[in-house]
Amino acid sequence: MLCEAVALMEATENDFMQSGCFIFALWLHSLTGLPLYGLWDHNTTHHAFVYDANNDTAYDARGAHEGLDSVKYYRGSLSKGTEIRPATVADVREHAKIAAEFAAISGRPVPTPRAIPSFVSKIPSLARLAQFTLTKNNELNDSIFAVAAKLVIKDIDWSGGNGETVYDIIKHEFYNENLPDDYNEGGNSRLFNRLLKIWAMETVKSEFIDLKRMFKGDTITIWREITQKPDWKLTTHPGLYWSWDKNAAEAHWGQFKNGHVKWLITAEVKFSEINWPATLAANTNPDSKSEKEITLKRNSNVKIINIERI
C-alpha cells in the first residue's frame, strides 16, 4: 500500500520545481491553452512546463524564460533531462502521480492545485500571464481573483472607518456577532487574517458576477467625467478610470480654474480591455465602492459613443 503525500495548501517556488512541477504545468496548460513540454531523459520526464512559440517564451514556477534552452538550467546548474520535446496531458499526469508517490515515500510534502493561484499572484510574469488570459466565455481565472483580493486587503485604511466597516462585515458574515474566544481583530490575529482572506476572495468573485450582468455580449457601456476648456476636443486616449454607472461618473480630481468646464464621455469597451484586478478591488473596498469604477488596461481600445458638455 502506498503512503499518501502530505498536501501543501501554500507553496514555494522550490515546491513547484520539485514534486509539484507537473501539476503546475497542467494548471498553466489549462489556464492558457499553451502546449505542454518536458525535459526528457529517454522515456522519463524530469520537468514539465508550457511554451508559447509565438513569443519564444516558456513558463514554469520560476516565471517566464526566453527561449526553450533556458529552461534546462536551474539555479545555475544543468537539470536532469536535457532533451526538450512536447508532452501530452496523459504524460504529465502520469509523472505527477509518480512524483506524488515518491514524495510520500521520502516524506516530502506535495503542493496542491489550490495553492497555485496565491503563488502565481506573487510572480510578476506569471501574474501578467494569468491576468491577460481570458476564457472564451468572458470568465476570469482564480489567479486574477487572488490578485484582486490582495489589492483589497492592501488598500483598506485600517485606521479609519473603512477598516471598522470590514471588521463589522466579517463579524456578521462569519459569526453573526457570536465570536469565538480566539477571535481578535487586526494583523496579529491568525483567525482574523484567515477570515479576511476568505471574505476578500468571495466578495471579489461576487462583484464580478454583478459586473458581468452589465455586459451585452463582450461589451459594456462606461462613463467618464472630466474638466477641460469649453472648446476642448478629444485627441488622445480618454483615460483609464471610468464608471459603469452614469450617475457615479464624477471628476474627483478635476480642475475648475481657468474657465474649465465639465465634460461627460460615454464609451464602450470589450471585456478583454478591462484591468480586472484593479476593477474588482475598487468595487469591493468600502472606500471606493461608491465610485462604481471600471479601470482599463493601458493602451486599451475604447469606442467613443458620445461626448457632451454638462
SEBA-780057 format. One line per 3 residues: number of its first residue (from 1); for each residue x, y, z of C-alpha. Coordinates in Angstrom, 2 decimals. Layout:
// SEBA-780057
NUM> X:Y:Z; ... $
//
This chain:
// SEBA-780057
1> 0.00:0.00:0.00; 1.41:3.39:-0.99; 1.89:6.15:1.51 $
4> -0.02:9.38:0.95; 1.95:12.57:0.44; 1.32:15.49:2.77 $
7> -0.63:18.14:0.83; 0.60:21.73:0.90; -2.07:24.44:0.76 $
10> 0.62:27.14:0.48; 3.72:26.50:-1.59; 7.02:28.00:-2.69 $
13> 8.97:28.01:-5.95; 11.03:25.11:-4.61; 7.87:23.03:-4.04 $
16> 6.65:23.67:-7.60; 10.08:22.99:-9.10; 10.32:19.58:-7.47 $
19> 7.37:17.24:-6.93; 4.85:19.95:-7.85; 6.21:20.94:-11.27 $
22> 3.83:18.58:-13.09; 0.59:19.81:-11.50; 1.84:23.36:-12.02 $
25> 2.41:22.73:-15.74; -1.04:21.13:-16.05; -2.59:24.18:-14.37 $
28> -0.79:26.59:-16.73; -1.85:24.47:-19.71; -5.48:24.52:-18.56 $
31> -5.34:28.28:-17.96; -3.62:29.38:-21.16; -4.05:26.58:-23.67 $
34> -0.28:26.71:-24.28; 1.20:23.31:-25.18; 3.00:21.18:-22.61 $
37> 6.71:20.46:-22.93; 9.11:18.42:-20.84; 12.78:17.86:-20.09 $
40> 13.12:14.25:-21.15; 15.69:11.54:-20.50; 14.65:8.62:-22.71 $
43> 11.03:7.92:-21.62; 11.18:9.85:-18.36; 10.12:13.48:-17.91 $
46> 12.13:15.25:-15.21; 10.40:18.62:-15.52; 7.27:19.94:-17.24 $
49> 6.35:23.43:-18.41; 4.35:25.26:-21.10; 5.74:27.04:-24.15 $
52> 4.49:29.99:-26.19; 6.06:29.51:-29.62; 4.78:32.88:-30.89 $
55> 6.85:34.74:-28.30; 9.54:32.06:-27.83; 8.75:32.08:-24.09 $
58> 8.49:29.14:-21.69; 6.70:29.30:-18.33; 7.13:27.30:-15.14 $
61> 7.12:28.15:-11.42; 10.15:30.41:-11.83; 8.23:32.62:-14.24 $
64> 8.95:33.40:-17.89; 12.01:32.08:-19.76; 13.22:33.50:-23.06 $
67> 13.84:30.53:-25.32; 13.46:26.81:-24.67; 17.09:26.17:-23.80 $
70> 16.92:28.47:-20.77; 14.56:26.01:-19.07; 17.35:23.41:-18.90 $
73> 19.15:25.33:-16.16; 18.02:25.59:-12.54; 19.95:27.80:-10.13 $
76> 22.94:27.83:-12.46; 23.20:24.07:-12.96; 22.10:21.87:-15.82 $
79> 18.92:19.98:-14.93; 18.25:16.29:-15.36; 16.69:15.51:-18.68 $
82> 18.28:17.73:-21.30; 16.16:16.68:-24.27; 13.30:19.13:-24.78 $
85> 10.24:17.81:-26.55; 6.44:18.13:-26.39; 4.47:16.26:-23.72 $
88> 0.85:15.16:-23.63; -1.56:15.76:-20.77; -1.51:12.00:-20.11 $
91> 2.32:12.06:-19.91; 2.35:14.88:-17.39; -0.48:13.43:-15.29 $
94> 1.31:10.10:-15.08; 4.54:11.78:-13.98; 2.58:13.89:-11.46 $
97> 1.27:10.67:-9.95; 4.75:9.13:-9.82; 6.18:12.31:-8.23 $
100> 3.47:12.28:-5.54; 4.18:8.62:-4.75; 7.92:9.27:-4.50 $
103> 7.32:12.32:-2.30; 5.14:10.23:0.02; 7.87:7.61:0.40 $
106> 10.53:10.24:1.06; 8.31:12.23:3.43; 8.34:15.35:1.29 $
109> 5.07:17.35:1.05; 3.38:17.93:-2.31; 1.66:21.23:-3.24 $
112> -1.99:21.05:-4.26; -3.61:22.90:-7.20; -5.41:25.12:-4.66 $
115> -2.02:26.55:-3.67; -1.26:27.72:-7.22; -3.35:30.94:-7.60 $
118> -1.87:32.54:-4.50; 1.64:31.56:-5.58; 1.12:32.83:-9.15 $
121> -0.03:36.23:-7.86; 3.44:36.73:-6.30; 5.41:36.08:-9.52 $
124> 5.10:39.15:-11.82; 5.48:37.36:-15.16; 3.03:34.62:-14.16 $
127> 0.55:37.12:-12.72; 0.60:39.03:-16.02; 0.10:35.81:-17.95 $
130> -2.90:34.95:-15.78; -4.34:38.47:-15.94; -4.37:38.61:-19.73 $
133> -5.62:35.06:-20.21; -9.38:35.19:-20.51; -11.60:32.32:-21.49 $
136> -13.95:32.42:-24.48; -16.95:32.95:-22.19; -15.69:36.13:-20.53 $
139> -14.65:34.34:-17.36; -11.69:35.01:-15.11; -9.22:32.58:-13.63 $
142> -8.81:32.24:-9.85; -5.37:33.83:-10.14; -6.98:37.12:-11.15 $
145> -9.42:36.93:-8.24; -6.47:36.24:-5.92; -4.64:39.35:-7.17 $
148> -7.81:41.44:-6.71; -8.36:40.10:-3.18; -4.80:41.05:-2.21 $
151> -5.32:44.55:-3.59; -8.49:44.90:-1.49; -6.69:43.96:1.72 $
154> -3.69:46.16:0.89; -5.77:49.26:0.12; -8.12:49.20:3.12 $
157> -7.45:52.03:5.56; -7.43:50.01:8.80; -7.02:53.12:10.96 $
160> -10.24:54.68:9.71; -13.90:53.98:9.17; -13.32:51.58:6.29 $
163> -11.32:49.27:8.49; -14.12:49.31:11.05; -16.61:48.51:8.27 $
166> -14.63:45.43:7.24; -14.30:44.30:10.88; -18.09:44.53:11.22 $
169> -18.70:42.69:7.94; -16.50:39.78:8.99; -18.14:39.57:12.41 $
172> -21.60:39.49:10.86; -20.89:37.18:7.91; -18.88:34.56:9.75 $
175> -20.18:34.64:13.30; -23.29:36.82:13.44; -21.67:38.52:16.43 $
178> -21.20:35.19:18.31; -17.43:35.46:18.31; -15.16:32.60:19.42 $
181> -12.72:33.22:22.27; -9.70:33.22:19.95; -11.10:35.91:17.64 $
184> -9.14:39.16:17.69; -9.17:41.92:15.12; -6.02:43.09:13.42 $
187> -2.75:41.88:11.98; -1.73:39.80:14.99; -4.78:37.53:14.80 $
190> -4.28:34.40:12.70; -8.02:33.65:12.71; -8.99:37.17:11.65 $
193> -6.44:37.22:8.82; -7.69:33.88:7.54; -11.30:35.11:7.58 $
196> -10.24:38.39:5.93; -8.68:36.49:3.00; -11.81:34.35:2.62 $
199> -14.06:37.42:2.70; -11.94:39.31:0.15; -11.83:36.35:-2.26 $
202> -15.55:35.61:-2.01; -16.51:39.28:-2.36; -14.42:40.00:-5.48 $
205> -16.00:36.92:-7.10; -19.45:38.22:-6.16; -18.65:41.66:-7.59 $
208> -17.51:40.02:-10.82; -20.84:38.19:-11.17; -22.68:41.50:-10.72 $
211> -20.50:43.31:-13.26; -20.90:40.56:-15.84; -24.67:41.18:-15.87 $
214> -23.98:44.65:-17.30; -22.32:43.29:-20.43; -24.04:42.91:-23.76 $
217> -22.06:40.11:-25.30; -18.46:41.06:-24.61; -19.08:44.83:-24.38 $
220> -20.03:47.18:-21.54; -21.03:50.87:-21.63; -18.96:53.14:-19.38 $
223> -18.83:56.84:-18.48; -16.08:59.28:-17.54; -16.41:62.88:-16.39 $
226> -13.51:65.26:-16.87; -12.87:69.01:-16.73; -11.49:70.80:-19.77 $
229> -11.71:74.09:-21.63; -15.05:74.96:-23.31; -13.58:74.37:-26.79 $
232> -11.86:71.07:-25.87; -11.64:68.24:-28.42; -10.61:64.67:-27.64 $
235> -7.28:63.95:-29.39; -5.61:61.42:-27.06; -6.58:58.29:-25.14 $
238> -9.59:59.23:-22.97; -8.14:57.77:-19.75; -8.12:54.66:-17.58 $
241> -10.67:55.40:-14.85; -14.36:55.13:-15.70; -17.66:54.23:-14.07 $
244> -20.21:51.58:-15.01; -22.93:53.92:-13.63; -23.52:57.24:-15.42 $
247> -24.64:58.90:-12.19; -21.42:57.88:-10.39; -19.09:59.36:-13.01 $
250> -17.58:62.39:-11.29; -14.44:64.40:-11.96; -12.98:63.88:-8.48 $
253> -9.62:65.40:-9.42; -10.97:67.88:-11.94; -9.62:71.41:-12.37 $
256> -12.22:74.16:-12.26; -9.87:77.10:-12.67; -9.06:78.95:-15.89 $
259> -12.58:78.57:-17.21; -12.58:74.76:-17.28; -15.98:73.07:-17.52 $
262> -17.31:69.54:-17.14; -17.46:67.06:-19.99; -19.13:63.64:-19.93 $
265> -17.71:60.91:-22.18; -19.79:57.84:-22.99; -17.92:54.86:-24.39 $
268> -17.95:51.11:-24.90; -15.14:48.68:-24.12; -14.70:44.97:-24.50 $
271> -14.26:42.55:-21.62; -10.61:41.95:-22.50; -9.73:45.69:-22.29 $
274> -10.54:45.90:-18.57; -7.95:45.73:-15.81; -9.94:43.20:-13.79 $
277> -7.86:43.01:-10.58; -7.99:46.80:-10.14; -11.68:46.97:-11.12 $
280> -12.77:44.24:-8.73; -10.69:45.65:-5.88; -12.19:49.12:-6.35 $
283> -15.73:47.70:-6.32; -15.04:45.69:-3.15; -13.16:48.22:-0.99 $
286> -15.64:50.23:1.16; -13.57:53.37:0.48; -14.04:53.27:-3.31 $
289> -17.15:51.11:-3.77; -19.46:54.10:-4.28; -17.44:55.21:-7.34 $
292> -18.60:52.06:-9.25; -15.30:52.06:-11.07; -14.11:50.37:-14.24 $
295> -10.33:50.56:-14.64; -8.99:49.96:-18.14; -5.70:48.47:-19.23 $
298> -3.06:50.88:-20.51; -3.36:51.50:-24.25; -6.81:49.90:-24.22 $
301> -9.14:50.23:-27.19; -12.08:52.47:-26.31; -15.02:53.10:-28.63 $
304> -16.33:56.63:-28.02; -20.13:56.83:-28.24; -20.77:60.42:-27.17 $
307> -19.05:63.49:-25.71; -21.17:66.25:-24.18; -20.57:69.35:-22.13 $
310> -22.58:69.26:-18.87 $
//
